[in-house]
Amino acid sequence: MKTPPLDPDVADLAPTEPALTSYDEQHAITYVRLLQADGEGADWREVARIVLHIDPDSEPDRARSAYQSHLFRAKWVSEQGRLLRGEGTN
């Protein structure tokens, strides 16, 4: 896997495929940033503005749905990584 871009633009919605995609690979750093912000209790509007480059004041619905779908995908990708390494299984 090539090194992912540091700050790529995002789609309005994250992928929902049941397998990792090239989009997931390209947005690995975005996912890490979302997970860190979520863990720190950051306001979703600030995260949308800074990480996703979507202004929640001018596009509140788009910003919220992009934030939610990308955070959900970030959590899913993170869980897949643990499963692939054999963590989280009994």
C-alpha positions as CSV (number, residue, x, y, z in Angstrom):
1,M,0.0,0.0,0.0
2,K,1.3,3.5,-0.9
3,T,1.5,6.1,1.7
4,P,-2.0,7.7,1.9
5,P,-2.4,11.5,1.3
6,L,-2.3,13.5,4.5
7,D,-5.4,15.6,4.0
8,P,-7.5,14.3,1.0
9,D,-10.8,15.7,0.0
10,V,-13.7,13.4,1.0
11,A,-16.8,12.2,-0.7
12,D,-20.2,13.2,0.7
13,L,-20.6,9.7,2.1
14,A,-18.0,7.1,3.1
15,P,-18.1,3.6,1.4
16,T,-20.4,1.0,2.8
17,E,-18.9,-2.1,1.1
18,P,-18.3,-5.0,3.4
19,A,-14.6,-5.0,2.4
20,L,-11.8,-2.4,2.5
21,T,-11.7,-0.2,-0.6
22,S,-9.2,2.0,-2.3
23,Y,-11.1,4.9,-0.8
24,D,-10.5,3.5,2.7
25,E,-6.8,3.2,1.9
26,Q,-6.6,6.7,0.6
27,H,-8.4,8.1,3.7
28,A,-6.6,6.1,6.4
29,I,-5.2,9.3,7.9
30,T,-8.7,10.9,7.8
31,Y,-10.1,8.0,9.7
32,V,-7.4,8.2,12.3
33,R,-8.1,11.9,12.7
34,L,-11.8,11.3,13.1
35,L,-11.2,8.5,15.7
36,Q,-8.9,10.7,17.7
37,A,-11.3,13.7,17.6
38,D,-14.2,11.4,18.6
39,G,-12.1,10.0,21.5
40,E,-11.4,13.5,22.7
41,G,-15.0,14.5,22.5
42,A,-14.5,17.1,19.8
43,D,-17.5,18.9,18.4
44,W,-18.6,17.3,15.2
45,R,-18.9,20.7,13.5
46,E,-15.2,21.5,14.1
47,V,-14.2,18.1,12.9
48,A,-16.3,18.4,9.7
49,R,-14.7,21.8,9.1
50,I,-11.1,20.8,9.8
51,V,-10.9,17.2,8.8
52,L,-13.6,16.8,6.1
53,H,-13.3,20.4,4.7
54,I,-17.1,20.9,4.8
55,D,-18.5,24.0,6.3
56,P,-21.3,23.0,8.7
57,D,-22.6,26.6,8.8
58,S,-23.3,26.7,5.1
59,E,-24.0,23.0,4.5
60,P,-25.2,21.6,7.8
61,D,-26.9,18.5,6.4
62,R,-24.0,17.6,4.1
63,A,-21.5,18.2,6.9
64,R,-23.4,16.1,9.4
65,S,-24.0,13.1,7.1
66,A,-20.4,13.2,5.8
67,Y,-19.2,13.3,9.4
68,Q,-21.4,10.5,10.6
69,S,-20.7,8.2,7.6
70,H,-17.0,8.7,7.8
71,L,-16.8,8.2,11.5
72,F,-18.9,5.0,11.2
73,R,-16.6,3.8,8.5
74,A,-13.5,4.8,10.5
75,K,-14.7,2.6,13.4
76,W,-15.5,-0.2,11.0
77,V,-12.1,-0.1,9.4
78,S,-10.5,0.1,12.8
79,E,-12.4,-3.0,13.9
80,Q,-11.5,-4.8,10.7
81,G,-7.8,-4.1,11.4
82,R,-8.1,-5.6,14.8
83,L,-9.8,-8.7,13.4
84,L,-7.2,-9.1,10.7
85,R,-4.5,-9.0,13.3
86,G,-6.4,-11.6,15.4
87,E,-7.3,-9.1,18.1
88,G,-10.8,-9.0,19.5
89,T,-11.4,-12.7,18.8
90,N,-11.7,-15.4,21.5
